[in-house]
């Protein structure tokens, strides 16, 4: 049906406009938007104006565009569906204080992992990311843990399930090391992964052993609070 086909295409084009923005360039000119989504300027302008009516985009005084406030509302609704922020936020803050590294919770969304909650390290050299940022599932300890406890086959995932944690150094980013454990809700349903990240030189074997114990205690507290069974 042509009407339905056109409707789907319009939605996909609108979504591509929103996805064109990144944390490095959150304001884009009409020309740059058109280049990134591979559409002509008139089409992009028409879609952008429609999105602006719903506060999904905002036009700046210089005629460039930025993401709109409605996305913040939708993001807050998305977070609230997990009903865990009151538990997670103080837990992450405590992890940062006790370990000195950045702490975050990641959940699976399709073929990626999304940073749902995060507290950055107070140290001058640290790994920083934004809530809402997405990363590959098969790069970095947080994603590997999610795949393992979602039943992914393979020797590496067998080892992760047996150990109950995973650590990587430079797998996704050469300047980032990570240590992650699973968190559960509603029995043995995987919620996501709880992770510490920082520069590789601070993730020595001794540091990993020390921080793993702290991380595992935090993961058990979080799992129990969400009705999960963290195991022994």
C-alpha positions in Angstrom: 0.0 0.0 0.0 1.7 3.2 -1.1 0.3 5.3 1.8 1.7 3.0 4.4 5.0 2.8 2.5 5.3 6.6 2.4 4.4 6.8 6.1 7.2 4.4 7.1 9.7 6.3 4.9 8.7 9.6 6.6 9.3 8.1 10.1 12.6 6.6 9.0 13.7 10.0 7.7 12.7 11.8 10.8 14.5 9.2 12.9 17.7 9.6 10.8 17.6 13.4 11.4 17.5 12.9 15.2 20.3 10.3 15.0 22.5 12.6 13.0 23.4 14.5 16.2 26.3 13.4 18.4 27.8 14.4 21.7 30.6 16.1 19.8 28.5 18.3 17.5 25.0 18.7 19.1 24.3 21.7 16.8 24.2 21.2 13.1 23.5 23.4 10.1 20.8 22.5 7.6 23.5 21.7 5.0 25.3 19.3 7.4 22.1 17.6 8.4 21.3 17.1 4.7 24.8 15.7 4.1 24.6 13.2 7.0 21.2 11.8 6.2 21.8 12.0 2.4 18.7 14.0 1.6 18.2 17.3 -0.2 18.0 20.4 1.9 14.3 21.1 1.1 13.3 17.7 2.4 15.4 18.0 5.5 14.0 21.4 6.2 10.4 20.1 5.9 11.1 17.2 8.3 13.0 19.4 10.7 10.1 21.9 10.9 7.6 19.1 11.6 9.9 17.7 14.4 10.2 21.3 15.8 6.4 21.5 16.1 6.6 18.6 18.5 9.7 20.0 20.3 11.9 17.2 19.1 14.1 19.7 17.3 14.8 23.4 18.0 16.0 25.9 15.4 18.7 28.2 16.7 19.0 31.9 15.9 21.7 31.2 13.3 19.3 28.8 11.5 21.2 25.7 12.7 19.4 22.9 14.5 19.7 21.1 17.9 17.7 18.4 19.7 14.6 19.6 21.4 13.4 19.4 25.0 10.7 16.7 24.3 13.5 14.2 23.9 14.6 14.8 27.5 11.0 14.0 28.7 10.9 10.9 26.6 14.3 9.9 28.0 13.1 10.3 31.5 10.0 8.2 30.8 12.3 5.5 29.3 14.4 5.5 32.5 11.4 5.4 34.7 10.2 2.2 33.1 13.0 0.5 34.9 11.9 1.9 38.3 15.4 1.7 39.6 16.9 5.2 39.5 16.4 5.8 43.3 18.4 2.6 43.9 21.0 2.9 41.2 22.0 6.6 41.5 23.3 6.5 45.1 24.9 3.1 44.5 26.9 4.4 41.5 28.0 7.4 43.5 29.2 5.1 46.3 31.1 3.0 43.8 32.9 6.0 42.4 33.9 7.1 45.9 35.2 3.6 46.9 37.0 2.7 43.7 38.0 6.0 42.1 36.7 4.8 38.7 33.6 5.8 36.7 30.6 3.6 37.3 27.7 2.8 35.0 24.7 0.6 34.3 24.3 -0.7 30.8 21.2 -2.5 29.4 20.6 -4.1 26.0 18.7 -2.4 23.3 18.6 -4.6 20.2 22.2 -5.2 19.0 23.7 -2.5 21.2 24.1 -1.6 24.8 23.0 1.7 26.1 24.3 3.6 29.1 21.2 3.9 31.3 22.8 5.4 34.4 26.3 6.8 35.1 28.6 8.6 37.5 32.0 9.8 36.4 35.2 9.4 38.4 36.4 12.4 40.3 40.0 11.8 39.1 41.4 14.2 36.5 42.2 11.3 34.1 39.0 9.2 33.7 36.7 7.6 31.2 33.7 9.7 30.5 30.5 8.8 28.6 27.0 10.2 28.5 23.8 8.6 29.6 22.1 7.4 26.5 25.3 6.6 24.6 25.3 3.4 22.7 28.1 0.9 22.2 28.6 -2.5 20.6 27.7 -5.5 22.7 30.8 -7.4 21.7 33.3 -4.7 22.6 34.1 -4.0 26.2 33.3 -5.9 29.4 29.8 -4.5 30.0 28.5 -5.7 26.7 30.3 -9.1 26.9 28.6 -9.7 30.3 25.2 -8.9 28.9 25.7 -11.3 26.0 27.0 -14.0 28.3 24.1 -13.9 30.6 21.7 -13.7 27.7 22.9 -17.1 26.7 25.4 -16.2 23.9 27.3 -19.4 22.9 31.1 -19.5 22.7 34.1 -20.2 24.9 34.6 -16.6 26.0 30.9 -16.4 27.1 31.2 -19.8 28.9 34.1 -18.4 30.8 32.3 -15.2 31.7 29.3 -17.2 33.0 31.5 -19.4 35.0 33.6 -16.6 36.5 30.6 -14.3 37.0 32.4 -11.2 35.7 34.6 -10.0 32.8 37.3 -7.5 32.4 38.8 -6.0 29.2 41.6 -3.5 28.4 41.5 -1.6 25.2 39.0 -3.9 23.5 36.6 -1.1 22.4 38.9 1.9 23.0 42.6 1.6 23.5 42.4 4.1 26.4 39.7 2.4 28.3 39.7 -0.7 30.5 36.5 -2.1 32.0 35.3 -4.5 34.7 31.7 -5.7 34.7 29.3 -8.0 36.5 25.6 -8.9 35.7 22.6 -7.5 37.5 19.3 -9.3 37.7 15.6 -8.4 38.3 12.5 -10.6 38.8 14.4 -13.7 39.7 17.0 -14.7 37.2 15.9 -12.2 34.5 19.0 -10.3 33.3 18.6 -6.5 33.9 22.0 -5.5 32.5 25.5 -5.0 33.6 27.2 -2.9 36.3 30.6 -1.7 35.3 33.7 0.3 36.3 35.7 2.0 33.6 38.9 3.9 33.5 42.4 4.1 32.0 44.1 0.7 31.6 47.1 1.6 33.8 44.7 1.8 36.8 43.3 -1.7 36.1 46.2 -3.8 37.4 45.5 -7.4 38.6 45.5 -6.1 42.2 43.2 -3.3 41.4 40.8 -5.6 39.6 40.7 -8.0 42.5 40.0 -5.2 45.0 37.4 -3.5 42.9 35.7 -6.7 41.8 34.7 -7.5 45.4 33.2 -4.0 45.8 31.4 -4.3 42.4 30.0 -7.7 43.2 28.6 -6.5 46.5 27.0 -3.5 44.8 25.5 -5.8 42.1 24.0 -8.1 44.7 22.4 -5.2 46.5 21.0 -3.9 43.3 19.7 -7.2 42.1 18.0 -8.0 45.4 16.4 -4.5 45.5 14.9 -5.2 42.0 13.6 -8.7 43.0 16.4 -10.5 41.3 18.3 -13.6 42.4 22.0 -12.8 42.2 23.0 -16.3 43.1 25.5 -17.4 45.7 
